[in-house]
């Protein structure tokens, strides 16, 4: 069987199992890249020709690839692909070949990726927004215009709920509950088609109500999506990223990434800073396991660790004593 045909079968099986279009596209991009590299480097076109050596050579090639080299819309950067990107490739390859030997009937008798190890991935702190970032971004929105008011509400909603980008764009009128006698909340459909309820702060609820009833303009009167673009069509994930890029430029922010995911991590950090419970946070974020939520704790724990550090520093032992060993050097001492 041709490798490309096996890949098509795998993607179809993922679709039948209910994977989202975004997830399927994530699989497709990486497996097509593998298929093209194997054919170009070793003339491998048949599924049965693939060996562990071929896969390891492909991973080695990825590790030497410059970031953006395979993206025609982005300039090649000097840095290599991140270890997280390479880990994603290995995950997809292992899943694909595992499916090849477990399908009924199996496409392969032996799994060539069985001995393919996951690459080591460093632990990185995802920088979150400071209060000054949030204030400047909100101030950069002209709330007297429909689009400016929309952008303002979107950022408040992301910060208030921590919902994902896809969950924001798929939010519909029937999933927003803003009744006077009950606490406001929204229903979102998360990963794995899991529905959950997320509460709203009263101020967010009021602004969302105002957007829906005053500024929301639809090309189709039957449209149920909440957020619209300038043409009256449902706002797409790409549209949200574009509006946040514009807000970033107007706000002059250059020390933190402005993205829906940064809002999500900021929500989690601030929730914990307000003594929120991690298990409840896990449910609000739509995580299937608390272990996933713990990844969001790294920035919070790092901040907590450095707070009050000066009080416990060894240098505090010298307080009130002579600081002859810490005297400022004259400029000419360094010349």
GIPE-V567790 format. One record per residue. N is the residue number from 0. RES is the residue in one letter. PSI is psi in whole degrees, -180 to 180 (none if undefined). Layout:
<<N RES PSI> <N RES PSI>>
This chain:
<<0 X 139> <1 X 143> <2 X -40> <3 X -32> <4 X -38> <5 X -37> <6 X -42> <7 X -41> <8 X -39> <9 X -45> <10 X -37> <11 X -40> <12 X -37> <13 X -38> <14 X -41> <15 X -33> <16 X -5> <17 X 13> <18 X 147> <19 X 162> <20 X -36> <21 X -41> <22 X -42> <23 X -40> <24 X -35> <25 X -44> <26 X -46> <27 X -47> <28 X -44> <29 X -38> <30 X -35> <31 X -40> <32 X -43> <33 X -47> <34 X -46> <35 X -39> <36 X -42> <37 X -39> <38 X -39> <39 X -41> <40 X -38> <41 X 6> <42 X 24> <43 X 119> <44 X -22> <45 X 142> <46 X -42> <47 X -11> <48 X -17> <49 X 131> <50 X 170> <51 X -32> <52 X -42> <53 X -43> <54 X -39> <55 X -38> <56 X -36> <57 X -42> <58 X -40> <59 X -39> <60 X -41> <61 X -41> <62 X -21> <63 X 3> <64 X 137> <65 X 144> <66 X 129> <67 X -1> <68 X -31> <69 X 9> <70 X 108> <71 X -14> <72 X 1> <73 X 139> <74 X 148> <75 X 128> <76 X 163> <77 X -28> <78 X 149> <79 X 169> <80 X 143> <81 X 157> <82 X -27> <83 X -38> <84 X -45> <85 X -38> <86 X -40> <87 X -42> <88 X -47> <89 X -40> <90 X -45> <91 X -43> <92 X -44> <93 X -41> <94 X -40> <95 X -50> <96 X -28> <97 X -39> <98 X -37> <99 X -32> <100 X -13> <101 X -10> <102 X 161> <103 X 109> <104 X 156> <105 X 145> <106 X -22> <107 X 148> <108 X -24> <109 X 140> <110 X 109> <111 X -15> <112 X 7> <113 X -34> <114 X 9> <115 X 113> <116 X 149> <117 X 134> <118 X 154> <119 X 137> <120 X 129> <121 X 158> <122 X 120> <123 X 141> <124 X 127> <125 X 113> <126 X 132> <127 X 173> <128 X 141> <129 X 168> <130 X -36> <131 X -35> <132 X -47> <133 X -43> <134 X -43> <135 X -34> <136 X -43> <137 X -38> <138 X -21> <139 X -5> <140 X 129> <141 X 96> <142 X 0> <143 X -7> <144 X 152> <145 X -44> <146 X -39> <147 X -41> <148 X -40> <149 X -48> <150 X -40> <151 X -47> <152 X -39> <153 X -46> <154 X -40> <155 X -39> <156 X -42> <157 X -42> <158 X -35> <159 X -28> <160 X -27> <161 X 19> <162 X 158> <163 X 164> <164 X -47> <165 X -35> <166 X -36> <167 X -47> <168 X -25> <169 X 3> <170 X 129> <171 X 167> <172 X -37> <173 X -4> <174 X 11> <175 X 126> <176 X 105> <177 X 40> <178 X 148> <179 X -41> <180 X -5> <181 X 159> <182 X 134> <183 X 145> <184 X 168> <185 X 156> <186 X 128> <187 X 151> <188 X 107> <189 X -162> <190 X 145> <191 X 19> <192 X 38> <193 X 121> <194 X 141> <195 X 159> <196 X 138> <197 X 126> <198 X 160> <199 X 143> <200 X 149> <201 X -39> <202 X -38> <203 X -42> <204 X -41> <205 X -43> <206 X -36> <207 X -41> <208 X -43> <209 X -41> <210 X -46> <211 X -42> <212 X -15> <213 X -40> <214 X -15> <215 X 119> <216 X 124> <217 X 142> <218 X -33> <219 X 121> <220 X -17> <221 X -1> <222 X 134> <223 X -12> <224 X 146> <225 X -56> <226 X 130> <227 X 152> <228 X -174> <229 X -16> <230 X 7> <231 X 16> <232 X 156> <233 X 136> <234 X 131> <235 X 164> <236 X -40> <237 X -38> <238 X -39> <239 X -43> <240 X -37> <241 X -43> <242 X -34> <243 X -33> <244 X -41> <245 X -41> <246 X -41> <247 X -43> <248 X -46> <249 X -34> <250 X -14> <251 X 33> <252 X 126> <253 X 7> <254 X 7> <255 X 148> <256 X 130> <257 X 102> <258 X 161> <259 X -33> <260 X -32> <261 X -39> <262 X -40> <263 X -45> <264 X -35> <265 X -42> <266 X -46> <267 X -44> <268 X -47> <269 X -33> <270 X -43> <271 X -34> <272 X -25> <273 X 21> <274 X 28> <275 X 153> <276 X 137> <277 X -33> <278 X -38> <279 X -38> <280 X -40> <281 X -41> <282 X -40> <283 X -35> <284 X -13> <285 X 28> <286 X 140> <287 X -24> <288 X 146> <289 X -27> <290 X -33> <291 X -41> <292 X -32> <293 X -22> <294 X -28> <295 X -11> <296 X -12> <297 X -45> <298 X -41> <299 X -45> <300 X -36> <301 X -42> <302 X -44> <303 X -35> <304 X -37> <305 X -15> <306 X 132> <307 X 13> <308 X -38> <309 X -30> <310 X -28> <311 X 4> <312 X 146> <313 X -27> <314 X -21> <315 X -18> <316 X -20> <317 X 2> <318 X 130> <319 X 1> <320 X 174> <321 X 140> <322 X 42> <323 X -33> <324 X -8> <325 X 18> <326 X 148> <327 X 131> <328 X 149> <329 X 152> <330 X -38> <331 X -12> <332 X -23> <333 X 1> <334 X none>>
